[in-house]
Amino acid sequence: MRTLMRTLVGHRRKVALVTVALCALLGVAASRATIDNSLEVWFVHDDPAFLRYRDFVSTFGNDEVVVTAIHSPSTELGAERLQRLAALTNALQEIDGMDRVRSLANARVPNPGRPERPLVSVVDGPVETDDLQRAQQAVTQGGLPARLISADRRTLVVFSWLSAGPGVDAERPRILEELRAATTRALAPDEKASHAGMGVLYDAVNRATLGEGSLFIGLSYVVIILGLFFLTRRWAWVLVAMAAVTLADVAMFGVMALLGRPVTMFTMALPALVMVIGVANVIHITTHLRERRRLRSSSRFILLTLSAVAVPCGINAVTEAAGFSSLLGAGTTITRDFGLFGALGVLFSFALVFVLVVVALPRLSRPAPPSLLHQSLTRVTRTAMLGALHHRFLALGVTMLVVVASVAGASRLVVDTRAMDFLPDSHAFRTDTARIEREVGPFIPLELVLGAPSGTEWKDPAFLQTVADVQTTLAHGFGNRGTLSALDVLAEADRAVNGAARMTSWRQHTREDVTHLLLMAEVGGGAEDLTSMVDRARNRMRLTVFVPISSSQEYRRIAERAVSTARAQVPDGVTVEVGGYLPLNWRMAEQVVADQVDSFASAFLLIFIIIAFILRSWRLTLAALPSNVLPVLVVFGVMGWAGIWLDIATVTIAAAVLGIVVDDTVHILFQLNRRMREGASLEDAVAHVAESSGVAVVCNTLLFVAGFLVIAASHVHSVAYVGQLSAIAVFFALMGDLLLLPALLTLMPRRVTQAEWSTPSLRGAVKAS
């Protein structure tokens, strides 16, 4: 580090030019970065669940449906109301990216006396008396049309299926904007509209996170910047810190763009981690320079001190990068990207902080004298660490109580994800969803695929009867207003042939009857629906069960119950599988949480192996473990007691906390190592560390807690939880380093607290000071 720092100082201008040039090139690349949260960026492309979903979409089309409900104070289905519904249906069908739209206006009803056109839409041109009669008939006779209006006739429902294709995720915001605009134009003054669906939910979460979440994260940056100036009392240090983390972010996103990887909801969290690391390094540098300036003021001594500080900062950068790298073996692409670019961001932040500090050294070499706050924090830190030495059993006893309470809370922790809970309680999506489910019924599609026995066509009457029996059982068993399959389309044609008489059994039909009904349904406008419901090549049929909006694990339980119910009812040879998007929903949530938990365990082990190698003492490493485990355990305990789920939003907190905690511990142990090597007693060494690394750790904690508490004020639950839990974790990390770590050091054998402090690998670095 001494050689590196001396080289940087000797070629300060060249280093500045090279740094600016590289960051400018990466900045150009970063400007081309794209934001993408589509399924392709979540899954490894050979993932079996992803391949099954792609097969389903290529066969049946997209199962993403947007539900639009038009609420009217009137129960009368008049001409004007029906005309507005027909206009809305046509407008939605014209939106680029919309596959098909179904409402009462284009529902099909029998057309008596017209064998060449047995089925006709309810609204066939401008609304006239016969259209109103067909609408009343459709609602009265039941079947598919009756599901498109509420029981009290105050709410009309429009189902809109998005087109299948790789670009649908990117186009969804535009499609939904056009859908909302078309709906608003079609409303009467006394009508209101509600929109719901999985795509609407994820769009709402993205908007809320990027909108209000970005606002509060930005405010937290302002708080940290102001706090950094208050602690350093030099705007130059603030500019260096923010320039370093900004350039690190630019470099990180530039590499991301060069590798063809998009920005995702996970990698959007990396700038905050890069900022935390960069600001922490600056605080440690300023604290050590201020402390050393009281002793000597030569530029050589400042350079050597900066070199010594760079050693633990470099160790931290390596350990954090190693921790992020443990995610490269994850099962989801989005988690792998988080690990790769997180590691790069950490290294960029470390390098740029020290490069810019060296470049700006003439303006930074005279730090401001310690303020009254800094002096007070120094006294508090010294008192706390020495108090832990003198009252070690009290510190250990309090820690045990915290551990017991945390373990009890962690045992109550729920591992699940409910995306709707990320939104504020008053968000329009939550109120719209509740109203639609209350007035119309569930609308989230759970897709089952039933396959005919080998050698049997899907339109065989025996197979159709099997599907009908399963459909009836599921409709009753799940408390829905109904299910949906190709049988409903064929039943429309059957009513057109047989009048109002309802079909009682498909076994009453011959294969020729079914073929005739199929032809009539296609002639009557049902060909598009049948294409999305039947796999003619492999003789499979899609059966949709509409379920309430739920959590990922609840979707899984519902699907397993539906499949087991269906399989218990079908004869041998008939296959039943779950398809569509919902299996991916719980697969994504489970895999992301599992990846993070598994990688946390491996990262934890890898980090402490590196620390043990550097400290050359397993005893010292073991002493550092409890203070680093404590804040993570407390976070899980608080989540358990508060009923906060471990989901895709909160699962990254543990990894971020581990990085911050290990940073502080490395700085403290490094300085203790140096002082003990010089022959100081444990008490003197702790007192000295309290005035250098210890107070820097306290300053970092105050800054980060303040920043996280600003984020905790967000109304977006996923953002607020990150702020709340991170603030708690950082606070207990400080308690672990100031109270638990010194207490544990007193329990070590004497030969450890003196003889083993000498660390050969660090002698060259500590010799400088």
Stockholm file with secondary structure:
# STOCKHOLM 1.0

chainA/1-769         MRTLMRTLVGHRRKVALVTVALCALLGVAASRATIDNSLEVWFVHDDPAFLRYRDFVSTFGNDEVVVTAIHSPSTELGAERLQRLAALTNALQEIDGMDRVRSLANARVPNPGRPERPLVSVVDGPVETDDLQRAQQAVTQGGLPARLISADRRTLVVFSWLSAGPGVDAERPRILEELRAATTRALAPDEKASHAGMGVLYDAVNRATLGEGSLFIGLSYVVIILGLFFLTRRWAWVLVAMAAVTLADVAMFGVMALLGRPVTMFTMALPALVMVIGVANVIHITTHLRERRRLRSSSRFILLTLSAVAVPCGINAVTEAAGFSSLLGAGTTITRDFGLFGALGVLFSFALVFVLVVVALPRLSRPAPPSLLHQSLTRVTRTAMLGALHHRFLALGVTMLVVVASVAGASRLVVDTRAMDFLPDSHAFRTDTARIEREVGPFIPLELVLGAPSGTEWKDPAFLQTVADVQTTLAHGFGNRGTLSALDVLAEADRAVNGAARMTSWRQHTREDVTHLLLMAEVGGGAEDLTSMVDRARNRMRLTVFVPISSSQEYRRIAERAVSTARAQVPDGVTVEVGGYLPLNWRMAEQVVADQVDSFASAFLLIFIIIAFILRSWRLTLAALPSNVLPVLVVFGVMGWAGIWLDIATVTIAAAVLGIVVDDTVHILFQLNRRMREGASLEDAVAHVAESSGVAVVCNTLLFVAGFLVIAASHVHSVAYVGQLSAIAVFFALMGDLLLLPALLTLMPRRVTQAEWSTPSLRGAVKAS
#=GR chainA/1-769 SS CHHHHHHHHHTHHHHHHHHHHHHHHHHHHHTTCCBCCSHHHHBCTTCHHHHHHHHHHHHHCCCCEEEEEEECSCCCCCHHHHHHHHHHHHHHHTSTTEEEEECGGGCEEECTTCTTSCEEESCCSSCCHHHHHHHHHHHHHCSTGGGGBCTTSCEEEEEEEECCSTTHHHHHHHHHHHHHHHHHHHCCTTCEEEEESHHHHHHHHHHHIIIIIHHHHHHHHHHHHHHHHHHHCCHHHHHHHHHHHHHHHHHHHHHHHHTTCCBCTTGGGHHHHHHHHHHHHHHHHHHHHHHHHTTCCCHHHHHHHHHHHHHHHHHHHHHHHHHHHGGGGCSBHHHHHHHHHHHHHHHHHHHHHHHHHHHTHHHHSSCCCCCHHHHHHHHHHHHHHHHHHHTHHHHHHHHHHHHHHHHHHHTTCCBCCCGGGGSCTTCHHHHHHHHHHHHTCCCEEEEEEEECCTTCCTTCHHHHHHHHHHHHHHHHHTTCSCEECHHHHHHHHHHHHHTTCCCCCGGGSCHHHHHHHHHHHIIIIIHHHHHTTEETTTTEEEEEEEECCCCHHHHHHHHHHHHHHHHTTSCTTCEEEEESSHHHHHHHHHHHHHHHHHHHHHHHHHHHHHHHHHHTCHHHHHHHHHHHHHHHHHHHHHHHHHTCCBCTTTTHHHHHHHHHHHHHHHHHHHHHHHHHHTTCCHHHHHHHHIIIIIHHHHHHHHHHHHHHHHHHTCSSHHHHHHHHHHHHHHHHHHHIIIIIHHHHHTTSCHHHHTGGGCCGGGHHHHHTC
#=GC SS_cons         CHHHHHHHHHTHHHHHHHHHHHHHHHHHHHTTCCBCCSHHHHBCTTCHHHHHHHHHHHHHCCCCEEEEEEECSCCCCCHHHHHHHHHHHHHHHTSTTEEEEECGGGCEEECTTCTTSCEEESCCSSCCHHHHHHHHHHHHHCSTGGGGBCTTSCEEEEEEEECCSTTHHHHHHHHHHHHHHHHHHHCCTTCEEEEESHHHHHHHHHHHIIIIIHHHHHHHHHHHHHHHHHHHCCHHHHHHHHHHHHHHHHHHHHHHHHTTCCBCTTGGGHHHHHHHHHHHHHHHHHHHHHHHHTTCCCHHHHHHHHHHHHHHHHHHHHHHHHHHHGGGGCSBHHHHHHHHHHHHHHHHHHHHHHHHHHHTHHHHSSCCCCCHHHHHHHHHHHHHHHHHHHTHHHHHHHHHHHHHHHHHHHTTCCBCCCGGGGSCTTCHHHHHHHHHHHHTCCCEEEEEEEECCTTCCTTCHHHHHHHHHHHHHHHHHTTCSCEECHHHHHHHHHHHHHTTCCCCCGGGSCHHHHHHHHHHHIIIIIHHHHHTTEETTTTEEEEEEEECCCCHHHHHHHHHHHHHHHHTTSCTTCEEEEESSHHHHHHHHHHHHHHHHHHHHHHHHHHHHHHHHHHTCHHHHHHHHHHHHHHHHHHHHHHHHHTCCBCTTTTHHHHHHHHHHHHHHHHHHHHHHHHHHTTCCHHHHHHHHIIIIIHHHHHHHHHHHHHHHHHHTCSSHHHHHHHHHHHHHHHHHHHIIIIIHHHHHTTSCHHHHTGGGCCGGGHHHHHTC
//
